[in-house]
């Protein structure tokens, strides 16, 4: 088999994200805009699995907070009572989904560390890491809500009457 690009080796890559669902201004945000929006820095940090297994160490991170991306799609224009019922799914190219509630992102320390990474250890959208990555820096273990090749953020309302009944 001939390999024509690094993308074939890793199987998936993303340098843009689609934000859709119940937000009034669903949109695609591409590489140039994401790079310009990336003002949040972090590191050094260790990413480990829920079991405690070491995944990798990262010295420096730069990214865009999920709340900034959601607000760019109109989250702040929704009624607060509606927002409190929202679930946010950050979806990766391999099908992995990381879930957040509106409460976590806007009313807890989690929101100050949940971001799409555009730079890691000086590398912008590293191909070997699938480009856009999700990380939630204030989780106890960073691995379970870490995703690579993030390509979509889906915002859905939780309808409790459909579940409780």
Legacy VTK file of the C-alpha trace (Angstrom):
# vtk DataFile Version 3.0
C-alpha trace
ASCII
DATASET POLYDATA
POINTS 165 float
0.000 0.000 0.000
1.355 3.403 -0.972
0.863 6.172 1.597
0.225 9.525 -0.058
-0.094 11.642 3.077
0.327 11.658 6.829
-3.495 11.923 7.042
-3.731 8.377 5.719
-1.440 7.186 8.498
-3.527 8.642 11.333
-6.832 8.012 9.558
-8.463 11.326 10.408
-7.617 14.996 10.746
-9.587 18.186 11.358
-8.692 21.854 11.155
-12.257 23.164 11.338
-15.311 22.538 13.484
-19.041 22.655 12.766
-21.247 23.915 15.598
-24.864 22.857 15.190
-28.026 21.956 17.027
-30.349 24.307 18.893
-28.094 27.359 18.676
-29.427 30.210 16.524
-26.226 30.753 14.525
-24.869 27.284 13.838
-21.743 27.569 11.740
-18.433 26.165 10.620
-15.327 27.773 12.094
-12.205 27.220 10.011
-8.500 27.178 10.693
-7.773 30.926 10.305
-10.580 31.955 12.664
-9.713 29.262 15.221
-6.073 30.362 15.268
-7.136 33.995 15.761
-9.555 33.047 18.576
-6.992 30.934 20.468
-6.139 33.062 23.504
-6.228 30.483 26.298
-2.941 28.943 27.407
-2.151 26.016 29.667
0.487 23.523 30.665
2.507 21.786 31.669
0.077 18.918 32.195
-0.129 15.151 32.106
-2.870 13.384 30.208
-3.811 10.076 31.737
-6.574 7.548 31.327
-9.336 7.188 33.931
-7.457 4.113 35.197
-4.397 6.303 35.813
-2.451 4.959 32.814
-0.068 7.622 31.461
-0.920 8.790 27.937
1.434 11.743 27.421
2.959 14.854 28.936
2.374 18.248 27.350
4.506 21.291 28.150
2.436 24.041 26.486
-1.120 24.299 25.187
-2.996 27.007 23.325
-6.642 26.840 22.376
-10.157 28.245 22.218
-12.534 27.767 25.139
-15.683 25.816 24.272
-17.739 28.649 25.772
-16.210 31.106 23.268
-17.100 28.802 20.374
-20.640 28.276 21.672
-21.119 32.010 22.198
-19.945 32.639 18.620
-22.844 30.411 17.530
-25.353 32.307 19.669
-25.449 30.519 23.034
-25.569 33.835 24.937
-28.758 34.840 23.080
-30.798 31.886 24.378
-33.015 32.224 27.444
-31.227 31.056 30.579
-34.027 28.573 31.374
-33.429 26.934 27.969
-29.652 26.883 28.413
-29.965 24.945 31.651
-31.425 22.021 29.674
-28.633 21.820 27.099
-26.128 19.034 26.577
-23.043 19.703 24.476
-21.365 16.835 22.602
-17.867 17.382 21.208
-17.412 14.829 18.438
-14.138 13.434 17.112
-13.315 12.041 13.686
-13.167 8.491 15.037
-16.703 8.738 16.462
-15.649 9.408 20.054
-17.964 11.834 21.877
-17.215 13.914 24.969
-20.222 15.330 26.809
-20.688 18.500 28.837
-23.711 20.143 30.351
-24.364 23.871 30.036
-23.955 24.048 33.839
-20.442 22.586 33.693
-19.248 24.961 31.003
-20.861 28.183 32.228
-21.242 27.673 35.974
-18.222 25.664 37.162
-14.428 25.687 36.884
-14.683 23.059 34.108
-15.630 25.798 31.622
-12.348 27.656 32.170
-10.361 24.626 30.999
-12.562 22.941 28.374
-11.049 23.937 25.052
-10.186 23.002 21.517
-6.419 22.943 21.215
-4.861 24.573 18.183
-1.286 24.347 19.419
0.591 21.797 21.483
4.245 22.141 22.475
4.783 24.744 19.748
3.172 22.688 16.961
0.101 24.241 15.329
-2.674 21.707 14.682
-0.247 18.768 14.805
-1.060 16.183 12.150
0.116 13.331 14.365
-2.532 14.354 16.931
-5.330 14.720 14.368
-5.290 18.540 14.268
-8.012 19.966 16.525
-8.077 18.324 19.940
-10.426 18.646 22.886
-9.054 18.814 26.390
-10.782 19.508 29.696
-7.984 20.766 31.948
-10.010 20.858 35.163
-11.199 17.243 35.030
-9.580 14.940 37.603
-8.212 12.737 34.790
-7.701 14.386 31.409
-7.898 11.276 29.217
-11.635 10.468 29.246
-12.680 13.880 27.834
-9.731 14.222 25.490
-10.464 13.723 21.805
-8.513 14.110 18.577
-9.609 15.244 15.120
-12.562 17.145 16.603
-14.886 18.127 13.767
-18.255 18.919 15.365
-19.891 20.383 18.449
-23.546 19.376 18.696
-25.848 21.197 21.123
-29.067 19.422 22.096
-31.857 20.054 24.576
-32.450 17.410 27.204
-36.133 16.539 27.263
-36.673 15.081 30.729
-40.295 14.109 30.043
-39.126 11.665 27.375
-36.836 9.937 29.881
-38.906 10.075 33.056
-42.251 8.595 32.608
LINES 1 166
165 0 1 2 3 4 5 6 7 8 9 10 11 12 13 14 15 16 17 18 19 20 21 22 23 24 25 26 27 28 29 30 31 32 33 34 35 36 37 38 39 40 41 42 43 44 45 46 47 48 49 50 51 52 53 54 55 56 57 58 59 60 61 62 63 64 65 66 67 68 69 70 71 72 73 74 75 76 77 78 79 80 81 82 83 84 85 86 87 88 89 90 91 92 93 94 95 96 97 98 99 100 101 102 103 104 105 106 107 108 109 110 111 112 113 114 115 116 117 118 119 120 121 122 123 124 125 126 127 128 129 130 131 132 133 134 135 136 137 138 139 140 141 142 143 144 145 146 147 148 149 150 151 152 153 154 155 156 157 158 159 160 161 162 163 164
